[in-house]
């Protein structure tokens, strides 16, 4: 790859103090970062999660000191509520199948004290490939690993091809959502079913669809059995920000309704930081859900 190609890093804390929506928009102070971000429009950017999660006491630590995913910057615009801040719009956002510790890269930790950092494209490409690749086991014993077979074929492909390969993105998304975060369990039923090879019989459903600029990220995903995935995508079922299961008053088959958890609350990941992001849930309730909230 030619070094005339540009790339960058955006520091994204686990508890951002800004108005970020993960992999959709990045909020920043214009005095510090406007010029750098202008130079990155149309470029690949890596997301970096520092060790410090934020400025509050509850978020002072716990970060992974790792590169966690990527996106492309498409546009910049002013924050209508603050003349000192702006937004960077992001597209094609996707979390890595495997976070890449900064210690395994050539990027300087001291340099990442700046929230926006240009980096050589060649280094960004190395990190991208490490993050998207999942090492297979000898017998495919690991549950769900069969779904990541497309991720074993990435080493020789240009990033643009990987980015546009639906099988690759779907494999990475399902691996992270169903296997790593929801442990194969359907969020709306609490049931974990597997086939003969140990593969969890659950889909990774996007809350905000990719067709509507939804990213391939854990916080834009939920593990659902196939019939409930269908109902969720067609707006017969949704979720409140707190995980309460919402259903339409008419149109949802009683047999499907009886599958839902009796207490009416979804089974969400153990870590609250992996729960569906309120911005994506609100988008689903506003644009897809056919019932009142």
Secondary structure as the mmCIF struct_conf table of DSSP 4:
data_model
#
loop_
_struct_conf.conf_type_id
_struct_conf.id
_struct_conf.beg_label_comp_id
_struct_conf.beg_label_asym_id
_struct_conf.beg_label_seq_id
_struct_conf.end_label_comp_id
_struct_conf.end_label_asym_id
_struct_conf.end_label_seq_id
TURN_TY1_P TURN_TY1_P1 UNK A 3 UNK A 4
BEND BEND1 UNK A 5 UNK A 5
STRN STRN1 UNK A 6 UNK A 11
TURN_TY1_P TURN_TY1_P2 UNK A 14 UNK A 15
BEND BEND2 UNK A 17 UNK A 18
STRN STRN2 UNK A 21 UNK A 21
TURN_TY1_P TURN_TY1_P3 UNK A 22 UNK A 24
STRN STRN3 UNK A 25 UNK A 29
HELX_RH_AL_P HELX_RH_AL_P1 UNK A 30 UNK A 38
TURN_TY1_P TURN_TY1_P4 UNK A 39 UNK A 42
BEND BEND3 UNK A 43 UNK A 43
STRN STRN4 UNK A 44 UNK A 49
BEND BEND4 UNK A 51 UNK A 52
BEND BEND5 UNK A 55 UNK A 56
HELX_RH_3T_P HELX_RH_3T_P1 UNK A 57 UNK A 59
BEND BEND6 UNK A 60 UNK A 61
STRN STRN5 UNK A 66 UNK A 79
TURN_TY1_P TURN_TY1_P5 UNK A 80 UNK A 81
STRN STRN6 UNK A 82 UNK A 101
HELX_RH_3T_P HELX_RH_3T_P2 UNK A 102 UNK A 104
BEND BEND7 UNK A 105 UNK A 106
TURN_TY1_P TURN_TY1_P6 UNK A 109 UNK A 110
HELX_RH_3T_P HELX_RH_3T_P3 UNK A 111 UNK A 113
BEND BEND8 UNK A 114 UNK A 115
STRN STRN7 UNK A 116 UNK A 120
HELX_RH_AL_P HELX_RH_AL_P2 UNK A 121 UNK A 132
HELX_LH_PP_P HELX_LH_PP_P1 UNK A 135 UNK A 137
TURN_TY1_P TURN_TY1_P7 UNK A 138 UNK A 139
BEND BEND9 UNK A 142 UNK A 142
TURN_TY1_P TURN_TY1_P8 UNK A 143 UNK A 144
HELX_RH_3T_P HELX_RH_3T_P4 UNK A 145 UNK A 153
TURN_TY1_P TURN_TY1_P9 UNK A 155 UNK A 156
BEND BEND10 UNK A 157 UNK A 157
HELX_RH_AL_P HELX_RH_AL_P3 UNK A 159 UNK A 164
HELX_RH_AL_P HELX_RH_AL_P4 UNK A 166 UNK A 174
HELX_RH_PI_P HELX_RH_PI_P1 UNK A 175 UNK A 181
BEND BEND11 UNK A 182 UNK A 182
TURN_TY1_P TURN_TY1_P10 UNK A 183 UNK A 184
STRN STRN8 UNK A 185 UNK A 185
TURN_TY1_P TURN_TY1_P11 UNK A 187 UNK A 189
STRN STRN9 UNK A 192 UNK A 192
STRN STRN10 UNK A 194 UNK A 194
TURN_TY1_P TURN_TY1_P12 UNK A 196 UNK A 197
BEND BEND12 UNK A 198 UNK A 198
STRN STRN11 UNK A 200 UNK A 200
STRN STRN12 UNK A 203 UNK A 206
BEND BEND13 UNK A 207 UNK A 208
HELX_RH_3T_P HELX_RH_3T_P5 UNK A 210 UNK A 212
TURN_TY1_P TURN_TY1_P13 UNK A 213 UNK A 213
STRN STRN13 UNK A 216 UNK A 216
BEND BEND14 UNK A 217 UNK A 217
HELX_RH_3T_P HELX_RH_3T_P6 UNK A 218 UNK A 220
STRN STRN14 UNK A 221 UNK A 224
HELX_RH_AL_P HELX_RH_AL_P5 UNK A 226 UNK A 233
TURN_TY1_P TURN_TY1_P14 UNK A 234 UNK A 235
BEND BEND15 UNK A 236 UNK A 236
STRN STRN15 UNK A 237 UNK A 239
TURN_TY1_P TURN_TY1_P15 UNK A 241 UNK A 242
STRN STRN16 UNK A 244 UNK A 244
STRN STRN17 UNK A 245 UNK A 247
BEND BEND16 UNK A 249 UNK A 252
HELX_RH_AL_P HELX_RH_AL_P6 UNK A 254 UNK A 257
TURN_TY1_P TURN_TY1_P16 UNK A 258 UNK A 259
BEND BEND17 UNK A 260 UNK A 260
TURN_TY1_P TURN_TY1_P17 UNK A 262 UNK A 263
BEND BEND18 UNK A 264 UNK A 264
STRN STRN18 UNK A 265 UNK A 265
BEND BEND19 UNK A 270 UNK A 271
HELX_RH_3T_P HELX_RH_3T_P7 UNK A 272 UNK A 274
BEND BEND20 UNK A 275 UNK A 275
HELX_LH_PP_P HELX_LH_PP_P2 UNK A 276 UNK A 277
HELX_RH_AL_P HELX_RH_AL_P7 UNK A 278 UNK A 287
TURN_TY1_P TURN_TY1_P18 UNK A 288 UNK A 288
BEND BEND21 UNK A 291 UNK A 291
#
